[in-house]
Structure formats: structure tokens, C-alpha cells
Amino acid sequence: MAGRARPQPQPQPHSPSASTRRRERWLVVLGVALHAVYMLSIFDIYFKSPIVHGMAPEPPRFSAPPAKRLVLLVADGLRADKFFEPDERGRYRAPFLRGVIEEKGRWGVSHARPPTESRPGHVAIIAGFYEDPSAVTKGWKANPVEFDSVFNQSRHIISFGSPDIVPIFCSSLPHSTWGTYPHEYEDFATDASFLDHWSFDQFQGLLNRSFEDAKLRQLLLQDKLVIFLHLLGCDTNGHAHRPYSNIYLNNVKVVDQIAESMYNLMESYFNDNQTAYVFTADHGMSDKGSHGDGHPSNTDTPLVAWGAGIRSPKFLAYTDKPDDGFRFVDDHKHDMPTPQDWALEGFERVDVNQADIAPLMATLVGLPCPLNSVGSLPTHYLKLSKADEVEAVLANTKQILNQFLRKSQMKQSSSLYFKPFKPLANYSLVLDQIEDLISAKDYENAMKHSEELRSMALAGLHYFQTYDWFMLMTTITLGYIGWMVNLILHVLQSYTSFPANLQKRTQVYAKNTSVKVYIVGCFIMGFSSIILLLEKSPLLYHAYLFMTIFLWTRIVQNFEFIKAVWRELSNMPFKYTMNLLNISVIALFILEFLVMSFFDRKLYTWCFLILGILASSCVAIFIQASSALAVYVWLSCWFLSLFTLMPAEIPENNNLVIFSGALIILTAMASRWMATNNNNFWLYLTRANKQDPQFSKLFFVQVVFVAISSIMVWISTSHRSQNKQLHPLHQMINWLIAGFAMVLPLFSPSSVLSRLTSIFLGFAPPFLLLSIGYEAVFYSAFAMVLMGWIFVESANLYCSEQNGSARRSSIVEGSIFGYDERCLQLSDLRIPLLFTILFNVAFFGTGNFASIASFEISSVYRFITIFSPFLMAALLIFKLFIPFMLVICTFSAITKVVRIPRLGCYFLVILLSDVMTIHFFFLVRNTGSWMEIGNSISHFGIVSAQVVFVLLLFALTNIFTKDIEVSSRQLSSRKVM
């Protein structure tokens, strides 16, 4: 990283002292803690819980509610287009609900907000607010936070459905009657429509029992009764068979039949026309059988309402309407044209945000809106008098305003300097004005003022939701900068060839002043802590500030060393300074390129097309290695460039997976042949293996495992295509092959090439068994590029030693490094830079950031078919980690080949990653669509998490790479690069 032009003694091999090792351990612990804590800052900024307590309910001032009871039917995972569009014969899949749209009620599209998962969707429908997405990780069956809902406000709630949904809302309510089926019923290998029948049958049985149970009948006949059926069939069948499959589309018909049966059952039992019905879905389903993101196939869900209190259909001639600027939570425009194949242009379509359904249901049965609801009452669905309609909207407005006032009060009571939300400073005058307009029966203006006040209250909620945004962003940005400066200082002090007297001159200063510096730092921490305690700030705020102050205290402590480094660099020749600037600019350009790749993964295609040309040219011109190596590097880079042109949503093609098994075997055989080759350019990779047999039994066993994996892929696919359940024996074979295959590399020869080939073969079986398409071929292409990288580094080292030593000794047969590492130099920055590029390609080569959250059942079907979200997620994440492990194993081998400290390179990798992290931190958005906001936060989280789990993967892969042995050319002198 630094050097001098004037003559100086040859540097000795780098050997870190015990104190340096202790300092590094603390630095690693600090880095992991810092990134873990700073990653949590996004939850304080964007995922802060919107729930506050202490507000009074605001019931609508009706003379009588429109309905005595409400039936809510939620078809989990039902897409709007599959519900409304006709089938291939021109028949509609939901004839009953379509008849409701045309004759009895109102309809529209309910727009869900990402994350489009079951829990957040049901919370939006039933409680009226968009839940903190982090709550999904805190448990499905219990509420991580207490929140109000329509069910809470009801006199009694009856519910049947999934064990993952119903208990969330009913388990803690004393006024509830509910039931769920066992988890074992959620089998992806079967047609799950029977789950919907189960829910209806349970409710029908309850009604039948009421004829013999007077207490139950009395409960059913009371007002403010809510009935909720959760219909999971579409979601389960969509995951297992895709939303365009016959099983899924038939499930749409099943849901319609249940809606019709429910309507007939209720009307015959009560026979009073006092029941309101709402049919909707929590989220949709993508074409590949997943959900979670903001694609319209996931956010667009059907909404049909009819019965007591619901308006009749409104007929109109469709005309194009100008864009009025309104946007739903999924960024869809207001008054979007209805697809022609739905044949519903003549019926007024009333779209809503998903959270608007909660105040609609509450108003229908005369309940207060849920206390934490942010939904706006969709009045176009309600059949009310003008006076009652205004009262309903005013109650909805007061409920949202109460949340704003409560948040304002809480923030003011804990702030030393409070900044109020000025647009609502005179809210009480506006309320009085609305009451006067209602008294004067000027309902139109009263409605207008109520809706305006509601909009301002929602804006006020957002204001207090992001009140601490500026302070947090400033603190964390300064913390990242302080961390990066500390990393640079540590690498300069511990891993570079700065003259020893440079550090000796600064040690006196450090000993005399470090105590004073830390005392000042502690004083600043204490003063900041008192301010935060007075403001009743969360404990994490203290952690953010303490870490930032601590890091900058360490920088001040090293101020004299920083000045010495600056003087040293100032004395360097102009050529060296320009070289440093050029490399820094190139590194920043590459990092910015990687940032852009998060938004367009096709950039990697251009990257590897250019890298193939540049690398092969360098091999041929500067390294002057064999022409075969140059051609190999060129072709392998171009082969890898193809994969980022392919769709991020991997299409299913099991023939490619089976073909990839053969390609993996051929690649391994070629690598095995190279391991026995005596070419001088990769003596470092093969010499330690000279005594090993040419064909080992271990290699043969690993090849057989890959072949068996390909066969099992074919067998599993055949069973699934015939809708057969996967045989337990086949599942056991898949688990055994995947497990044993990953252990075998530990017994492979210790030479670089042999060990890396064995690792490549060891992780191939689990990767193949978890693959569904082209990503299996990517595995081989990626391994070829990694092999090319280590070949180039080995050839470069050989040529450097040939050209850089005047006195050479012959190659010592069987000589092994004692791993005496040399100091890092500026040219070594290429290794962590290439590692960062390949590490990102390992992730983006077969998808994008959404592939972590996306649910692809085919990827885990060969291991498990019974629904188990945590095990399935673990398998998917493990599949993503396999390419990472290949990169890190190759990286570790290269550091041994070129004799540079791996931990020093790790710190440089952290430094490069944190440059990207800061950029993504500034790209986090709090405006625009929720999908854009969610993407920006995901980008920050992924890059920040890389820094943490790279260390964990280093520790894990060290099991495979710690005993790698590298042949050495023993030199009596070595030129400093």
C-alpha cells in the first residue's frame, strides 16, 4: 500500500505480533457489532412501528348501523386477473361473484403494499395499517406488538382457517370462536382446495349445532358479529403448481362456490337481509409461484362487496379519464383502465388501498375504526344517507387525527427542542367548522373539509414517523466514515512496509496522549447520553452515537500517525502519487459500477465481456504466459457473461439441470488433468500433489455423487409432473447425498488445484438438487472463471519471480511454505477488488436481491414437500451461499499462493464494501412507491450484511482451506513489487 523511491533495506516477511493479533480480534468484533447495529438503524428510520396506544375510539354517530353482521372471506394468494378474466372457453371462473358485481354490489381492485405476504396483508385488511415488515420475523402465530383490529371492536368474532393466520387475530380475544386445521394439511404435493372446504364445513357445522345450543344461537343473533373464513387453497396451489395451472384456476372456482354457499347459508339462517359480505385477498401470486415484492401480479387483489349497507352496481359508459395524480400504495394510478377481457367496463370500478377495507368493514356494522388504522373510508361502496356518510368519514378522520395528536404529544413530552407539524396547528378550529357545517346540513362542504383534514392527519403521522431521520442519518454516516478511516489506519500500521521508525515516532505521542483523548471521548459520550436520556430516546440511539464517538476518538488518538503518513506520502515521487490516485479512481469506478449493477444486473454482461478481453490481453502481453491460458480466461469470462442476460425469475427447465451435472463432471475432469500437468506456470497449484495417485478413489466417488444427483433431479421432476407425492426414500437419498458430498472435500489432496476441484465437486450435488433451471449451468461457468483467476495469479507470480530475482535457486522437490506472509502493496488491491466483483456476481448471476424473499417451491421440493417456512427458507438461503463459498475458498487459496495476509485482505474487502454501503445508505428513499423504498432499503441491507457474513463464511470455508499447501520457489532475494 505504500513504498519509497529512495534506497532502503529489503523488507522482511510480514509476521504480525501478538499485540497486533489481539487488536485485530477486537477490530473484527467491533466491525461485526458496528454493522449489525447500523443495519438496525433502517428499522428506526423506515421500519419503526407505527403503533401508538392511548387513543379513544371514535364510533360513527349513526342512528342505526347499516348491517348487524359482517362476513369476511379472504382467498389467500388470489390474483385479480385470474379472478376476473374468463378461461380459455370464454367462461368466467367465478360466476356467482361476477353475478354479484353485475346485480347486487360493488367491485374494484384492492392494492396491497409490499411486502405482499400473508401476515402484513391480513393486518392491513383487518387492522387497517401497514405493519412493520420486521414483525414477520418475530413470529407468525402471536402478535409481536399489540394492535387494534375490527375483530377486537366486534361483539363476537367467529373464524376458521390457517393456523398461521387465524390465531394472530383471535387467540387473545375472549369474545372469539375459532378453529384451525393441523399444519400437516398444508401439503404442497396435493390439491389444497380441500383446505377451503374445511373452513366452510367448520362454520356450517357450527350453525347446525346452534339449533341444539340455545347459548350459541343467542350469540349468533346478536349485532356487531363478524365472521371470517380464511381460504388458503389458492396460495398453497399457487406455490406448488403456479397460478396458471389447472389446479390453481380450479381453486378460483372452488372459492367462488364457497362464497355462494356462504351467502345462501347466511341468508337462509338469519333471513333478515342484515348481513354484509366482503370478499378479497391478502396478496396475489407471481407467474413463478411466489409473492413478496411489488409486482402488480402480487399487489392487485380482487374486492367484491354486497349485502346490507352496500350500494347497488352503478352502470356507466367507460371513457378515458385524465391522470389526477393520485397513487395507490403500490404506485398504481387512479382510474386505471379495466382490461377488456374482464368485460366489466360498464360497471363502476372502485379501487382501494388494502388498508381501506378495515374502516369499510367497521362502518358497515357500526364499529369504531381500528385505533391504529390509516385506511380511508371508501364511501363509494356504502349505501348511506348524506348525513350518515359525513358522520362516517368524520369518525374515520378523528380516529386518524387522534393518532397524530398522540404521537405529537409523546414526541413533545420527550424533546428538549420540539418542532411541531405546523399545517395542523389549528386542527381544533377545522373540527369546529366541520361540526358547524353538519349542523347547517351543508354535507358537501363538511365532507370536503373532513377529507382534507384526514389527508393532513396522515401527512402528520408521516412527519412524526420520520421525526428523527436527519439525526440518525448524520450519526450513522459519520460512524461509517470513522470506521473506514480506522480500517485504513490499521492496514497501514499492520500490513504495509512503512519504515519502522515512522511508527516508533508516533508511539511516544500515543502513550502520552491516548488517556487524555479517551477521557475527552468519554466526556462527550456522557454528555450525549444525558441528552438522549432526557429525550427518552431508544437504547439503540445510544448505541449509534456511542459507536460513532468511539470511532472518531480512535482517529484523534492516531492523529500524529496520520500526519506522519501524510508527510511520508508527500515525499513520494510524483509518479507514485499519480499511481495511487489512478488506482483509487479505478477502484471507486468499479465500486460505483457494482452499485449500478444492483439496479441493472445486465451490466455484469458488459463487465465480463470487457474483463475477458483485458485479462486475456494481460496474460498474453504482460505475464507472457501460454496462449492457451489467455484463450481459456477469455472464453470463461464470456461464458459467464451470458447468465446476467437471462431472466432474474428463473424459468423451470430441469433438462438444463441434468445437463449441468454432465458439465460439472467434465469440468472437474479437466481440472483433475491440470493437477497432474507439469507446466511451470501453475507449479504453485500442483507441486504439493506430485506424490498423489493420478486418479483417486475420492474423485471417483464425488463424480458418482454428482451423477446420482442428476438422476434424482429427473426422478423428482417426473413425480411432480404426474402430481405424485415424492417418495420418502427419494427424499432420504437426496438428504444423504447432499450431506455426505459436502464432507468429502476434507479428505482430498492438499494441493491448491486438487482441493479446489474437490470443493467444486462437493457442493455440486446440493446445488443441483436445489436448482430448477439455468442457475445449475451458472455453477460450472462460475467455477471456470474462479479457476481462471487462480491460474492467472499463479502465472503472474511465476513470471514476477523469474523477472524479479537475479539469484535463483532450483525448485525444491516437495518444499512447502511456512506461510511467511509478505507485506501488502498497492498492486495487491486487485485481489480484494476482484473478490468484491465475483462475490456480487455469485449473488446476481442467477437472480436479484428479491430472490432471497421470493418463494420458489420447486427449489426445495426434492428435500421437503410439507409446508415448513423456516426449513424451506434455510434451504433457499443455503443455495445462495454455495457460490459465495466457492469465491471465498478461491480467495483464500490465492492469498496463500501470493503469500499475502488473508486477514489484511479481509479488511480491504470490508473497506471496499463500506464505500458501497455508504452510497446505498444515501440512496435509501422515503418518497416514491413503496416498492422503490423497499428496494433501496434492501440494497443497503444486502451490502451491509455482506461485511458481516463474509467473515462467517471465511470461518466456515477455513475448514476446507486451512490445510492447503502451496509449492514455493525458494529465492534468496525477492523484489518488492
Order of alpha helices (4+ residues) and beta strands (2+ residues): alpha-beta-alpha-alpha-beta-alpha-alpha-beta-alpha-beta-alpha-alpha-beta-alpha-alpha-beta-alpha-beta-beta-alpha-alpha-alpha-alpha-alpha-alpha-alpha-alpha-alpha-alpha-alpha-alpha-alpha-alpha-alpha-alpha-alpha-alpha-alpha-alpha-alpha
